[in-house]
Amino acid sequence: MEGRVGAMADRERSRYLVYLSLVIACGSLVAAFYQNFVYTRQLDTIQRNVARGEYIRACRDIIETYFQVKLKVGLMLAPRNGGGANDMFAVEAANAVSRLGGIGTYLANFRDEDIRFRYTQLTDELTRIVMAARVARAPDTLFGKADELFAGLNDDCVRTARGIGL
């Protein structure tokens, strides 16, 4: 009888050992799923932060380029004795407008169609200003509409920098 009880106890122990192994395996599986979930969330956060950083860097570049256009147009309008320097400033201003258009296209690719249209309007307006500056002499009236368009696009960049928007 003692042999029978010992054999049953061995069977009980082996059964508990099987259950313990199953519990450990299930716990490991749940831990692996949770680790994968956390890793995926972390990777998503890093990717969004990199994209946001690139967007902010491009915003900084477009702001700098906009003010370069204003500077070059202002230099075009400054009274000069020779026409050669004026032509040089006109070429530099047109180059800055082209750069602004390129950066604006890049930024617009992250946004909706309305923002894309506003960047196109700003580039067209600045092109018009550079062409008009060759004959105009009133710098204050040239940048009215462009300043309004730029302010709206700059506000979009500020919202993105604060983490809202993308």
Short mmCIF file of the C-alpha atoms (twelve columns), coordinates in Angstrom:
data_MODEL
# 
_entry.id   MODEL 
# 
loop_
_atom_site.group_PDB 
_atom_site.id 
_atom_site.type_symbol 
_atom_site.label_atom_id 
_atom_site.label_alt_id 
_atom_site.label_comp_id 
_atom_site.label_asym_id 
_atom_site.label_seq_id 
_atom_site.Cartn_x 
_atom_site.Cartn_y 
_atom_site.Cartn_z 
_atom_site.pdbx_PDB_model_num 
ATOM 1   C CA . MET A 1   0.000  0.000   0.000   1 
ATOM 2   C CA . GLU A 2   2.900  2.255   0.786   1 
ATOM 3   C CA . GLY A 3   4.264  1.646   -2.703  1 
ATOM 4   C CA . ARG A 4   0.944  2.624   -4.214  1 
ATOM 5   C CA . VAL A 5   0.794  5.875   -2.263  1 
ATOM 6   C CA . GLY A 6   4.385  6.710   -3.253  1 
ATOM 7   C CA . ALA A 7   3.605  6.068   -6.934  1 
ATOM 8   C CA . MET A 8   0.526  8.319   -6.751  1 
ATOM 9   C CA . ALA A 9   2.579  11.072  -5.097  1 
ATOM 10  C CA . ASP A 10  5.157  10.821  -7.885  1 
ATOM 11  C CA . ARG A 11  2.382  11.126  -10.468 1 
ATOM 12  C CA . GLU A 12  0.955  14.161  -8.647  1 
ATOM 13  C CA . ARG A 13  4.368  15.805  -8.562  1 
ATOM 14  C CA . SER A 14  4.946  15.182  -12.267 1 
ATOM 15  C CA . ARG A 15  1.472  16.564  -13.062 1 
ATOM 16  C CA . TYR A 16  2.227  19.750  -11.054 1 
ATOM 17  C CA . LEU A 17  5.558  20.013  -12.807 1 
ATOM 18  C CA . VAL A 18  3.760  19.905  -16.193 1 
ATOM 19  C CA . TYR A 19  1.317  22.619  -15.048 1 
ATOM 20  C CA . LEU A 20  4.165  24.732  -13.731 1 
ATOM 21  C CA . SER A 21  5.972  24.415  -17.079 1 
ATOM 22  C CA . LEU A 22  2.808  25.481  -18.939 1 
ATOM 23  C CA . VAL A 23  2.325  28.490  -16.661 1 
ATOM 24  C CA . ILE A 24  5.949  29.571  -17.168 1 
ATOM 25  C CA . ALA A 25  5.638  29.140  -20.960 1 
ATOM 26  C CA . CYS A 26  2.408  31.190  -21.053 1 
ATOM 27  C CA . GLY A 27  3.981  33.875  -18.873 1 
ATOM 28  C CA . SER A 28  6.980  34.040  -21.212 1 
ATOM 29  C CA . LEU A 29  4.675  34.344  -24.214 1 
ATOM 30  C CA . VAL A 30  2.700  37.184  -22.607 1 
ATOM 31  C CA . ALA A 31  5.959  38.944  -21.661 1 
ATOM 32  C CA . ALA A 32  7.219  38.632  -25.261 1 
ATOM 33  C CA . PHE A 33  3.987  40.133  -26.634 1 
ATOM 34  C CA . TYR A 34  4.167  42.991  -24.146 1 
ATOM 35  C CA . GLN A 35  7.825  43.633  -24.973 1 
ATOM 36  C CA . ASN A 36  6.976  43.722  -28.687 1 
ATOM 37  C CA . PHE A 37  4.121  46.162  -28.010 1 
ATOM 38  C CA . VAL A 38  6.381  48.484  -25.997 1 
ATOM 39  C CA . TYR A 39  9.138  48.313  -28.618 1 
ATOM 40  C CA . THR A 40  6.686  49.144  -31.421 1 
ATOM 41  C CA . ARG A 41  5.323  52.131  -29.500 1 
ATOM 42  C CA . GLN A 42  8.837  53.370  -28.758 1 
ATOM 43  C CA . LEU A 43  9.862  53.009  -32.406 1 
ATOM 44  C CA . ASP A 44  6.755  54.907  -33.520 1 
ATOM 45  C CA . THR A 45  7.526  57.713  -31.072 1 
ATOM 46  C CA . ILE A 46  11.107 57.973  -32.316 1 
ATOM 47  C CA . GLN A 47  9.986  58.073  -35.954 1 
ATOM 48  C CA . ARG A 48  7.437  60.803  -35.240 1 
ATOM 49  C CA . ASN A 49  10.043 62.819  -33.366 1 
ATOM 50  C CA . VAL A 50  12.528 62.537  -36.250 1 
ATOM 51  C CA . ALA A 51  9.866  63.601  -38.756 1 
ATOM 52  C CA . ARG A 52  8.869  66.505  -36.520 1 
ATOM 53  C CA . GLY A 53  12.524 67.550  -36.201 1 
ATOM 54  C CA . GLU A 54  12.960 67.513  -39.982 1 
ATOM 55  C CA . TYR A 55  9.791  69.546  -40.415 1 
ATOM 56  C CA . ILE A 56  10.976 72.115  -37.867 1 
ATOM 57  C CA . ARG A 57  14.387 72.327  -39.544 1 
ATOM 58  C CA . ALA A 58  12.699 72.945  -42.894 1 
ATOM 59  C CA . CYS A 59  10.515 75.614  -41.241 1 
ATOM 60  C CA . ARG A 60  13.641 77.328  -39.982 1 
ATOM 61  C CA . ASP A 61  15.129 77.208  -43.492 1 
ATOM 62  C CA . ILE A 62  12.002 78.659  -45.096 1 
ATOM 63  C CA . ILE A 63  11.885 81.494  -42.546 1 
ATOM 64  C CA . GLU A 64  15.526 82.289  -43.218 1 
ATOM 65  C CA . THR A 65  14.955 82.178  -46.984 1 
ATOM 66  C CA . TYR A 66  11.897 84.439  -46.774 1 
ATOM 67  C CA . PHE A 67  13.916 87.101  -45.012 1 
ATOM 68  C CA . GLN A 68  16.725 86.666  -47.544 1 
ATOM 69  C CA . VAL A 69  14.212 87.489  -50.282 1 
ATOM 70  C CA . LYS A 70  13.114 90.589  -48.361 1 
ATOM 71  C CA . LEU A 71  16.737 91.655  -47.901 1 
ATOM 72  C CA . LYS A 72  17.636 91.168  -51.559 1 
ATOM 73  C CA . VAL A 73  14.555 93.043  -52.747 1 
ATOM 74  C CA . GLY A 74  15.387 95.838  -50.313 1 
ATOM 75  C CA . LEU A 75  18.893 96.003  -51.744 1 
ATOM 76  C CA . MET A 76  17.439 96.065  -55.255 1 
ATOM 77  C CA . LEU A 77  15.343 99.077  -54.286 1 
ATOM 78  C CA . ALA A 78  18.196 100.953 -52.614 1 
ATOM 79  C CA . PRO A 79  19.461 103.876 -54.697 1 
ATOM 80  C CA . ARG A 80  22.612 102.879 -56.612 1 
ATOM 81  C CA . ASN A 81  24.777 104.517 -59.221 1 
ATOM 82  C CA . GLY A 82  25.417 101.410 -61.323 1 
ATOM 83  C CA . GLY A 83  22.891 98.916  -62.651 1 
ATOM 84  C CA . GLY A 84  25.223 95.898  -62.364 1 
ATOM 85  C CA . ALA A 85  24.800 95.497  -58.603 1 
ATOM 86  C CA . ASN A 86  21.037 95.812  -58.965 1 
ATOM 87  C CA . ASP A 87  21.023 92.958  -61.489 1 
ATOM 88  C CA . MET A 88  23.122 90.836  -59.139 1 
ATOM 89  C CA . PHE A 89  20.644 91.400  -56.287 1 
ATOM 90  C CA . ALA A 90  17.771 90.556  -58.652 1 
ATOM 91  C CA . VAL A 91  19.398 87.215  -59.525 1 
ATOM 92  C CA . GLU A 92  20.074 86.475  -55.842 1 
ATOM 93  C CA . ALA A 93  16.482 87.366  -54.941 1 
ATOM 94  C CA . ALA A 94  15.138 85.098  -57.699 1 
ATOM 95  C CA . ASN A 95  17.435 82.317  -56.455 1 
ATOM 96  C CA . ALA A 96  16.119 82.771  -52.909 1 
ATOM 97  C CA . VAL A 97  12.526 82.606  -54.188 1 
ATOM 98  C CA . SER A 98  13.350 79.340  -55.967 1 
ATOM 99  C CA . ARG A 99  14.859 77.944  -52.769 1 
ATOM 100 C CA . LEU A 100 11.783 79.018  -50.817 1 
ATOM 101 C CA . GLY A 101 9.576  77.301  -53.392 1 
ATOM 102 C CA . GLY A 102 11.566 74.081  -53.052 1 
ATOM 103 C CA . ILE A 103 11.468 74.070  -49.265 1 
ATOM 104 C CA . GLY A 104 7.792  75.032  -49.370 1 
ATOM 105 C CA . THR A 105 7.047  72.051  -51.605 1 
ATOM 106 C CA . TYR A 106 8.867  69.775  -49.158 1 
ATOM 107 C CA . LEU A 107 6.891  71.163  -46.217 1 
ATOM 108 C CA . ALA A 108 3.617  70.985  -48.135 1 
ATOM 109 C CA . ASN A 109 4.127  67.263  -48.694 1 
ATOM 110 C CA . PHE A 110 3.579  66.749  -44.948 1 
ATOM 111 C CA . ARG A 111 0.378  68.763  -44.886 1 
ATOM 112 C CA . ASP A 112 -3.015 68.964  -46.576 1 
ATOM 113 C CA . GLU A 113 -3.955 70.548  -49.900 1 
ATOM 114 C CA . ASP A 114 -4.799 73.928  -48.317 1 
ATOM 115 C CA . ILE A 115 -1.263 74.354  -46.962 1 
ATOM 116 C CA . ARG A 116 0.179  73.278  -50.326 1 
ATOM 117 C CA . PHE A 117 -1.898 75.961  -52.052 1 
ATOM 118 C CA . ARG A 118 -0.740 78.628  -49.585 1 
ATOM 119 C CA . TYR A 119 2.934  77.761  -50.159 1 
ATOM 120 C CA . THR A 120 2.328  78.017  -53.905 1 
ATOM 121 C CA . GLN A 121 0.627  81.391  -53.421 1 
ATOM 122 C CA . LEU A 122 3.574  82.641  -51.351 1 
ATOM 123 C CA . THR A 123 6.097  81.535  -53.976 1 
ATOM 124 C CA . ASP A 124 4.050  83.152  -56.759 1 
ATOM 125 C CA . GLU A 125 3.680  86.366  -54.763 1 
ATOM 126 C CA . LEU A 126 7.417  86.552  -54.053 1 
ATOM 127 C CA . THR A 127 8.186  85.948  -57.726 1 
ATOM 128 C CA . ARG A 128 5.852  88.823  -58.586 1 
ATOM 129 C CA . ILE A 129 7.561  91.028  -55.999 1 
ATOM 130 C CA . VAL A 130 11.043 90.317  -57.372 1 
ATOM 131 C CA . MET A 131 9.855  91.141  -60.890 1 
ATOM 132 C CA . ALA A 132 8.093  94.309  -59.718 1 
ATOM 133 C CA . ALA A 133 11.098 95.413  -57.671 1 
ATOM 134 C CA . ARG A 134 13.090 95.951  -60.849 1 
ATOM 135 C CA . VAL A 135 10.910 98.969  -61.661 1 
ATOM 136 C CA . ALA A 136 9.230  99.861  -58.332 1 
ATOM 137 C CA . ARG A 137 10.589 102.243 -55.758 1 
ATOM 138 C CA . ALA A 138 8.182  101.702 -52.826 1 
ATOM 139 C CA . PRO A 139 9.368  98.715  -50.729 1 
ATOM 140 C CA . ASP A 140 6.646  99.100  -48.077 1 
ATOM 141 C CA . THR A 141 3.801  98.313  -50.450 1 
ATOM 142 C CA . LEU A 142 5.429  95.313  -52.111 1 
ATOM 143 C CA . PHE A 143 5.365  92.799  -49.253 1 
ATOM 144 C CA . GLY A 144 1.839  93.328  -47.830 1 
ATOM 145 C CA . LYS A 145 0.181  90.187  -49.198 1 
ATOM 146 C CA . ALA A 146 3.368  88.107  -48.916 1 
ATOM 147 C CA . ASP A 147 3.734  89.027  -45.247 1 
ATOM 148 C CA . GLU A 148 0.170  87.850  -44.566 1 
ATOM 149 C CA . LEU A 149 0.746  84.540  -46.365 1 
ATOM 150 C CA . PHE A 150 4.066  84.058  -44.601 1 
ATOM 151 C CA . ALA A 151 2.536  84.783  -41.180 1 
ATOM 152 C CA . GLY A 152 -0.058 82.034  -41.716 1 
ATOM 153 C CA . LEU A 153 2.573  79.531  -42.780 1 
ATOM 154 C CA . ASN A 154 4.811  80.525  -39.889 1 
ATOM 155 C CA . ASP A 155 1.903  79.913  -37.491 1 
ATOM 156 C CA . ASP A 156 1.603  76.424  -38.988 1 
ATOM 157 C CA . CYS A 157 5.293  75.846  -38.244 1 
ATOM 158 C CA . VAL A 158 4.828  77.084  -34.659 1 
ATOM 159 C CA . ARG A 159 1.916  74.689  -34.099 1 
ATOM 160 C CA . THR A 160 4.047  71.825  -35.384 1 
ATOM 161 C CA . ALA A 161 6.982  72.833  -33.189 1 
ATOM 162 C CA . ARG A 162 4.712  72.595  -30.173 1 
ATOM 163 C CA . GLY A 163 3.736  69.077  -31.181 1 
ATOM 164 C CA . ILE A 164 0.324  69.851  -32.625 1 
ATOM 165 C CA . GLY A 165 -0.448 69.086  -36.221 1 
ATOM 166 C CA . LEU A 166 1.633  66.213  -37.523 1 
# 
